[in-house]
Amino acid sequence: MTDSTIVDTGLGDAEDDDFDELIEVDESDLPDHRYIDRELSWLAFNQRVLELAEDPNVPLLERTNFLAIFASNLDEFFMVRVAGLKRRILTGLAVPTNIGTTPQRVLEWISHEAHDLQERHASVWHDALAPALGDEGIAFTTWEDLSDLERAGLYEYFQQQVFPVLMPLAVDPAHPFPYISGLSLNLAVRIRHARTGREEFARIKVPPMLPRVVRVPEKDPASERVRLLPLEELIAENLGELFPGMEILEHHAFRLTRNEDVVIEEDESENLIQALEQELLRRRFGPPIRLEITQDMDDVTLGLLLEELDISEQEVYRLPAPLDLRALFQLGSIDRPDLRYAKHVPVTPLAFQPTDSDSKHTKADMFAAIRKHDVLVHHPYESFATSVQAFLEQAARDPQVLAIKQTLYRTSGDSPIVQALIDAAENGKQVLALVEVKARFDEANNIEWARILEKSGVHVVYGLVGLKTHCKIASVVREENGQLRHYTHVGTGNYNPKTSRIYEDMGLFTCDPIVGRDVTRLFNELSGYAIEKKFSRLLTAPLHLRNGLLRLIERERRVAEEGRPAHVRIKVNSMVDEQIIDALYRASMAGVKVDVWVRGICSLRVDLPGVSDNIRVRSVLGRYLEHSRIFAFHNDGADEAYIGSADMMHRNLDRRVEALVQVTRPQHVSELIDYFDLAMDDSAATWHLGEGGSWTRQHLDEAGVPLVDVQDRTMQLIQRRRRVRQTRR
């Protein structure tokens, strides 16, 4: 496919009915049970995260961070996936899953697997990491282990910082059972009235605005020892201050998870911001779906919670204290580089390094660099600040720039990207920001930024009704020698400087007029009433991205049937879409080599004789979160590659605006394929998908020597490539 080839991948209807005919994948000779349940596959993904926490070869504080990530992941899984499944069952909207079983049965499987994983998670902390941290002078301590002087110091902290914000709520005929907010940590307290002898119940919410663990002061200020006391234990040991004159009978920690998925019913006339704000208020009162309790909770207290919260025994998770191991994120502030990964320093992409002609400035001329040739960047190995951020900041202050258009899905609270758009508007440029206010769990933040942008003169739009705008695109229109030139960035990740340091992503900078025209037309459709029919170097959802990929897979299948080499490479976060999976099965059956690199969910099976014999699936997890999406096709020897924002999920292909851009520079195509093949090589440390949807970690060779770390090797290769090119200069 050349740059000038017109491919029907637009959002609108195509003019050429023959070319636009939907690809139908023949299912007649495919087995019925050919998918893995997506929810169970997600739990398998979180188990892979847990395996990193269990690995003694991973630095100790990184292992604790993976424990915290596991806990945070599982919270979101229950709030969204389990909650959605339960909602469909209760409303009668549930249909048989793609594995041919009932949603009720899947819910039972989830409960069994989740219980096992949470118990394993707690065991890793108590049996492995807590003792190992203690050996390094970092300990979670108990009240009993403290000296009288240390207790006195913490009591003073309690009185000054904690006691004033505590709100004990009694439960009696005059005080109904209080509302328990989602993910809050609470103490259930049973007390006896000294005068009447009556037993009462009270609930205390552990204040979420305070540090989750309290550091015990050391006598020697120079001491490197770190001792931490969970905040709920500090509160529990001072309950007498909250209930003076009462006898404390029992106190136990508990934590509730609620349905916090947001469902917006949009129509053409409704104000999206107002609708979303109302739904965010309703989110706080979603029905309970999980109750975590400490393993020593007595039956009386548990019975009261079950009755008042209307939750079943199956939804109870009895765990050793402390609950909510997201608290381990707080250990990130401990200055112990010896217990962390060796530091990786992102490098400035060679194309964006200052040249002799830039000697008057400390920064490169981004536009001049892009005019020379397309630039492919790879974060976090290559710096976001000196590429994407620098591109937008230069555009904001460049007097020749007339307009900037950009999508914003998630961004940081102090975003220099948002500030660049504000600066551009204040400098008199036309600025359009398409803010996706429905980005899950970032809705409130995005609403706030949308209003700030509007007040600064930025034209803010919210995309198409019923669709999330998930594509990552930015367009800069610049006047040069009396003509307009389009500078475009299409990426795989959010315009978020903070996550760019830990998310693996890619982006393409180009001033190709064909890409510029494609992106301009896409923005026109998103902000106005245009119905675009054709794109050239973009594959876009929701109407035609799936069909475009099916055509490319089908092309490989036909080549294989003719006896020539054929190869499909796909790197995504999730592989769920049945049509794409079936097309890969059909390609495999024809002899196409199919390699899939997936971070999370994978419904594709590799254990179907005669169907998936040529399919390999790998997963990479490590210090960075793999987030880029790559699609590469052998194309009878003329390799073709795309990068972009779309995962192979129904929501991405049917209910989101997504964009993949074709990478045409041969050097870039080779780099993408080499990067992909590094992860698929048997010498690399990866997880292999096997029989029954099981994943096996391959990270040591037969002699017990660690295999190649894909992320470390990628950093090394990029730095080496940079040095070689600098030498050639």
Residue pairs with C-beta under 8 A, 6 or more apart in sequence:
1 7
1 635
1 640
1 662
2 664
3 512
3 514
3 536
3 537
3 664
4 514
4 536
5 536
6 534
6 535
6 536
7 534
7 535
7 536
7 539
7 548
8 14
8 16
8 19
8 20
8 533
8 534
8 535
8 544
8 548
9 535
9 538
9 539
9 540
9 544
9 545
9 547
9 548
10 532
10 533
10 534
10 535
10 540
10 543
10 544
11 522
11 525
11 531
11 532
11 540
11 541
11 542
11 543
11 544
11 657
12 525
12 531
12 532
12 533
12 543
13 20
13 531
13 533
14 20
14 533
14 534
14 544
15 533
15 534
20 544
22 547
23 547
23 550
23 551
23 554
23 583
25 550
25 579
25 582
25 583
25 586
26 586
27 582
29 589
30 582
30 585
30 586
30 611
31 608
31 611
32 100
33 99
33 100
34 581
34 582
34 585
34 605
34 608
34 611
35 98
35 99
35 578
35 581
35 603
35 604
35 605
36 99
36 602
36 603
36 604
36 605
36 693
37 97
37 98
37 99
37 101
37 106
37 109
37 603
37 693
38 98
38 574
38 576
38 601
38 603
39 81
39 82
39 85
39 106
39 109
39 110
40 106
40 109
40 110
40 113
40 693
41 600
41 601
41 602
41 603
41 693
42 77
42 81
42 600
42 601
43 77
43 110
43 113
43 114
43 117
44 693
44 694
44 695
45 599
45 600
45 601
45 619
46 70
46 73
46 74
46 77
46 117
47 117
47 695
48 619
48 621
48 687
48 695
48 697
49 66
49 69
49 70
49 73
49 621
50 66
50 67
50 70
50 117
50 120
50 121
50 124
51 697
52 58
52 62
52 63
52 66
52 621
52 622
53 63
53 64
53 66
53 67
53 70
53 121
53 124
53 129
54 63
54 124
54 128
55 63
55 699
57 699
57 706
58 66
59 339
59 340
59 341
60 129
60 132
60 133
60 136
60 339
61 331
61 332
61 334
61 336
61 339
61 340
62 339
62 340
62 341
62 623
63 129
64 129
64 133
64 328
64 331
65 328
65 329
65 331
65 332
67 121
67 124
67 125
67 129
67 325
67 328
68 325
68 326
68 327
68 328
68 329
70 121
70 325
71 121
71 324
71 325
71 326
71 328
72 326
72 329
74 114
74 117
74 118
74 121
75 183
75 257
75 326
76 441
78 114
78 257
78 289
78 290
79 182
79 183
79 257
79 258
79 259
79 260
79 261
79 286
79 289
80 260
80 261
80 440
82 107
82 110
82 289
82 290
83 258
83 259
83 260
83 261
83 286
83 287
83 289
84 259
84 261
85 94
85 103
85 106
85 107
85 110
86 107
86 259
86 287
86 289
87 93
87 259
87 261
88 94
88 103
89 103
89 104
89 107
94 102
94 103
94 104
95 103
96 102
96 103
97 103
97 106
98 578
98 603
111 314
111 315
114 317
115 317
118 292
118 317
118 319
119 319
121 325
122 319
122 320
122 325
125 325
125 328
126 320
130 139
130 140
133 139
133 140
136 336
136 339
137 224
137 225
137 226
138 225
138 226
138 228
138 331
138 334
138 336
139 225
139 226
139 227
139 228
140 213
140 227
140 228
140 229
140 230
140 322
141 216
141 227
141 228
141 229
142 229
142 233
143 151
143 229
143 233
143 234
143 237
146 154
146 216
146 229
150 216
150 217
153 216
153 217
154 214
154 216
154 229
154 234
155 238
157 214
157 234
158 234
158 235
158 238
158 241
159 241
161 210
162 207
162 210
162 231
162 234
162 235
163 238
163 241
163 242
165 207
165 209
165 210
166 204
166 205
166 207
166 235
166 242
167 204
167 205
168 189
168 202
168 203
168 204
168 242
168 243
169 175
169 178
169 202
169 203
169 204
170 200
170 201
170 202
171 177
171 178
171 200
171 201
171 202
171 203
171 304
171 308
172 200
172 201
177 203
177 308
178 203
179 285
180 186
180 203
180 256
180 288
180 309
181 205
181 256
181 258
181 284
182 256
182 257
182 258
182 260
182 284
182 286
183 255
183 256
183 257
183 258
183 324
184 205
184 206
184 208
184 255
184 256
185 205
185 206
185 208
185 232
185 253
185 255
185 323
185 324
186 203
186 204
186 205
186 206
186 253
186 254
186 255
186 256
187 203
187 204
187 206
187 232
187 235
187 236
187 239
187 251
187 252
187 253
187 254
188 201
188 203
188 250
188 251
188 252
188 253
188 254
188 297
188 301
188 304
188 305
189 201
189 202
189 203
189 204
189 239
189 243
189 248
189 250
189 251
190 199
190 200
190 201
190 248
190 249
190 250
190 251
190 298
190 300
190 301
191 199
191 200
191 201
191 202
191 243
191 246
191 247
191 248
191 249
192 198
192 199
192 200
192 246
192 247
192 249
193 199
193 200
193 246
194 245
194 246
194 247
199 249
200 246
201 301
201 304
202 243
204 235
204 242
206 231
206 232
206 235
206 253
207 231
210 231
211 231
211 330
212 230
212 231
212 324
212 326
212 327
212 330
213 228
213 229
213 230
213 231
213 327
213 330
214 228
214 229
214 230
214 231
214 234
215 226
215 227
215 228
215 229
216 227
216 228
216 229
218 225
218 227
226 334
228 330
230 321
230 322
230 327
232 253
232 322
233 321
233 322
236 251
236 253
239 248
239 251
240 248
250 298
250 300
250 301
252 293
252 294
252 296
252 297
252 298
252 301
253 293
253 294
253 321
253 322
253 323
254 291
254 292
254 293
254 294
254 297
254 305
254 323
255 291
255 292
255 293
255 323
255 324
256 288
256 290
256 291
256 292
256 309
257 288
257 289
257 290
257 291
257 292
258 284
258 285
258 286
258 287
258 288
258 289
259 286
259 287
259 289
260 283
260 284
260 286
260 441
261 283
261 286
261 440
262 276
262 279
262 280
262 283
262 438
262 440
262 443
263 279
264 272
264 275
264 276
264 279
264 438
265 275
266 272
266 275
266 465
266 466
267 465
268 465
272 437
272 462
273 437
273 447
273 450
273 462
276 437
276 438
276 443
276 447
277 447
280 443
280 444
287 310
288 309
288 310
288 311
288 315
289 311
289 315
290 315
290 317
291 305
291 306
291 309
291 311
291 315
291 316
291 317
292 316
292 317
292 319
292 323
292 324
293 302
293 305
293 316
293 317
293 318
293 319
293 323
294 318
294 319
294 320
294 321
294 323
295 318
295 319
295 320
295 321
296 321
297 318
302 316
305 311
306 312
306 313
306 316
337 343
341 623
344 380
344 381
344 623
344 712
344 715
346 379
346 380
346 381
346 382
346 383
346 384
346 385
346 501
347 381
347 382
347 383
347 718
347 719
347 722
348 382
348 383
348 386
348 387
349 375
349 377
349 382
349 383
349 386
349 387
350 722
350 725
350 726
351 369
351 370
351 372
351 373
351 375
352 364
352 366
352 369
352 375
352 386
352 387
352 390
353 364
354 361
354 362
354 363
354 364
355 364
357 365
357 368
358 364
358 365
363 386
363 390
363 394
364 386
364 390
365 394
366 390
366 391
366 394
366 395
366 487
366 509
367 394
367 398
367 478
367 487
367 511
369 375
370 487
370 509
370 510
370 511
371 511
373 665
374 508
374 509
374 510
374 512
374 663
374 664
374 665
374 668
375 387
375 508
375 509
375 510
376 506
376 507
376 508
376 509
376 663
376 665
376 668
376 671
376 672
377 387
377 388
377 506
377 507
377 508
377 509
378 504
378 505
378 506
378 628
378 675
378 714
378 718
379 387
379 493
379 500
379 503
379 504
379 505
379 506
379 507
380 500
380 501
380 502
380 503
380 504
380 505
380 624
381 504
381 714
381 715
381 718
382 718
384 497
384 500
384 501
385 497
387 507
387 509
388 417
388 474
388 489
388 491
388 495
388 500
388 507
389 416
389 417
389 420
389 497
391 474
391 476
391 487
391 489
391 509
392 404
392 406
392 417
392 420
392 421
392 474
392 476
393 416
393 420
393 423
395 401
395 404
395 420
395 424
395 476
395 478
395 487
396 404
396 420
396 421
396 423
396 424
396 427
396 429
397 423
397 427
398 478
400 478
400 479
400 480
401 424
401 429
401 476
401 477
401 478
401 479
402 429
402 430
402 477
402 478
402 479
402 484
403 429
403 430
403 431
403 432
403 475
403 476
403 477
404 421
404 424
404 429
404 430
404 431
404 432
404 474
404 475
404 476
404 477
405 431
405 432
405 433
405 434
405 473
405 474
405 475
405 519
405 520
405 523
406 417
406 421
406 432
406 433
406 434
406 473
406 474
406 475
406 495
407 433
407 434
407 436
407 469
407 471
407 472
407 473
407 474
407 495
407 526
408 417
408 418
408 433
408 434
408 435
408 436
408 446
408 449
408 494
408 495
409 436
409 439
409 469
409 470
409 472
409 494
409 495
410 439
410 442
410 446
410 494
410 496
410 499
411 417
411 418
411 446
411 449
411 494
411 495
411 496
412 496
412 497
412 498
412 499
413 445
415 449
415 495
415 496
415 497
416 497
417 495
417 496
417 497
418 449
418 452
418 453
421 431
421 433
421 453
421 456
421 458
422 452
422 453
422 456
422 458
424 431
425 431
425 453
425 456
425 457
425 458
426 456
426 457
430 459
431 457
431 458
431 459
432 458
432 459
432 460
432 461
432 523
432 527
433 450
433 453
433 458
433 459
433 460
433 461
434 460
434 461
434 462
434 463
434 469
434 523
434 526
434 527
435 446
435 449
435 450
435 453
435 460
435 461
435 462
436 446
436 462
436 463
436 468
436 469
436 470
437 443
437 446
437 447
437 450
437 462
438 468
439 446
439 468
450 460
450 462
453 460
454 460
459 527
461 526
461 527
463 469
463 526
463 657
464 525
464 526
464 657
466 655
467 542
467 655
467 656
467 657
468 651
468 655
468 656
468 657
469 526
469 656
469 657
470 645
470 646
470 652
470 656
470 657
470 658
471 490
471 522
471 540
471 644
471 645
471 657
471 658
471 659
472 489
472 490
472 491
472 492
472 493
472 494
472 495
472 507
472 644
472 645
472 659
473 488
473 489
473 490
473 491
473 519
473 522
473 523
473 659
474 488
474 489
474 495
475 486
475 487
475 488
475 489
475 516
475 519
475 520
475 523
476 486
476 487
476 488
477 484
477 485
477 486
477 487
478 484
478 485
478 487
479 485
485 511
485 513
485 516
486 511
486 513
486 515
486 516
486 517
486 519
486 520
487 509
487 510
487 511
487 516
488 509
488 510
488 511
488 512
488 515
488 516
488 519
489 507
489 508
489 509
490 507
490 508
490 510
490 515
490 519
490 538
490 643
490 644
490 659
490 661
491 505
491 506
491 507
491 508
491 643
491 644
491 645
492 505
492 506
492 507
492 627
492 628
492 629
492 643
492 644
492 645
493 499
493 500
493 503
493 505
493 506
493 507
493 627
493 628
494 503
502 623
502 624
502 625
503 624
503 625
503 627
504 624
504 625
504 626
504 627
504 628
504 711
505 627
505 628
506 628
506 630
506 643
507 643
508 643
508 661
508 663
508 668
510 516
510 661
512 537
512 664
514 536
514 537
515 536
515 537
515 538
515 661
517 536
518 535
518 536
518 537
518 538
519 538
521 530
521 532
521 535
522 532
522 535
522 538
522 540
522 657
522 659
524 530
524 532
525 531
525 532
526 657
537 661
537 662
537 664
538 659
538 660
538 661
538 662
539 545
539 548
539 549
539 642
539 644
539 659
539 660
539 662
540 657
540 658
540 659
540 660
541 646
541 652
541 653
541 654
541 656
541 657
541 658
541 659
542 653
542 654
542 655
542 656
542 657
542 658
545 646
545 653
545 658
545 660
546 577
546 579
546 580
546 653
546 654
549 580
549 583
549 631
550 579
550 580
550 583
552 568
552 631
552 633
552 640
553 568
553 580
553 583
553 584
553 587
553 592
553 633
554 583
554 587
555 633
555 635
556 566
556 567
556 568
556 587
556 592
556 633
556 634
556 635
557 566
557 583
557 586
557 587
557 590
557 592
558 590
559 565
559 566
559 592
559 634
559 636
560 566
560 587
560 590
560 591
560 592
561 590
561 591
564 636
565 593
565 634
565 637
566 587
566 590
566 591
566 592
566 593
566 634
566 636
567 592
567 593
567 594
567 595
567 632
567 633
567 634
568 584
568 587
568 592
568 593
568 594
568 595
568 632
568 633
568 634
569 595
569 597
569 630
569 631
569 632
569 633
569 673
569 676
569 677
569 680
570 584
570 594
570 595
570 596
570 597
570 630
570 631
570 632
570 648
571 596
571 597
571 598
571 626
571 628
571 629
571 630
571 631
571 676
571 679
572 596
572 597
572 598
572 599
572 629
572 646
572 647
572 648
573 598
573 599
573 600
573 601
573 626
573 627
573 629
573 647
574 598
574 599
574 600
574 601
574 602
574 647
574 648
574 649
575 581
575 596
575 598
575 601
575 602
575 603
575 604
575 617
575 647
575 648
576 601
576 602
576 603
576 647
576 648
576 649
576 650
577 648
577 649
577 650
577 653
578 603
580 648
580 653
581 603
581 604
581 648
584 594
584 596
584 604
584 615
585 608
585 611
585 612
585 615
587 594
587 614
588 594
588 611
588 612
588 613
588 614
588 615
589 610
589 611
589 613
591 614
592 614
593 614
594 614
594 615
594 616
595 615
595 616
595 618
595 676
595 680
596 602
596 604
596 615
596 616
596 617
596 618
597 617
597 618
597 619
597 620
597 626
597 630
597 676
597 679
597 680
598 617
598 618
598 619
599 619
599 620
599 621
599 625
599 626
599 627
601 649
602 617
602 619
602 689
602 693
604 612
604 615
604 617
604 689
605 612
605 693
606 612
606 615
606 616
606 617
606 689
606 690
606 691
607 690
607 691
607 692
616 680
616 688
617 688
617 689
618 679
618 680
618 684
618 686
618 687
618 688
618 689
619 686
619 687
619 689
619 695
620 626
620 679
620 684
620 685
620 686
620 687
620 710
620 711
621 687
622 709
622 710
622 711
623 711
624 711
628 643
629 643
629 644
629 645
629 646
629 647
629 660
630 641
630 642
630 643
630 672
630 675
630 676
631 641
631 642
631 643
631 644
631 660
632 639
632 640
632 641
632 642
632 669
632 672
632 673
632 676
633 639
633 640
633 641
639 669
639 670
639 673
640 662
640 669
641 662
641 663
641 668
641 669
641 672
641 673
642 660
642 661
642 662
642 663
643 660
643 661
643 663
643 672
644 658
644 659
644 660
644 661
645 652
645 658
645 659
645 660
646 652
646 653
646 656
646 658
646 659
646 660
652 658
663 669
663 672
675 714
678 684
678 708
678 710
678 713
678 714
679 686
679 710
680 686
681 708
682 698
683 707
683 708
684 707
684 708
684 709
684 710
684 713
685 697
685 698
685 699
685 706
685 707
685 708
685 709
685 710
686 697
686 698
686 699
686 710
687 695
687 696
687 697
687 698
688 695
688 696
688 698
689 695
690 696
698 707
699 706
699 707
700 706
700 707
701 707
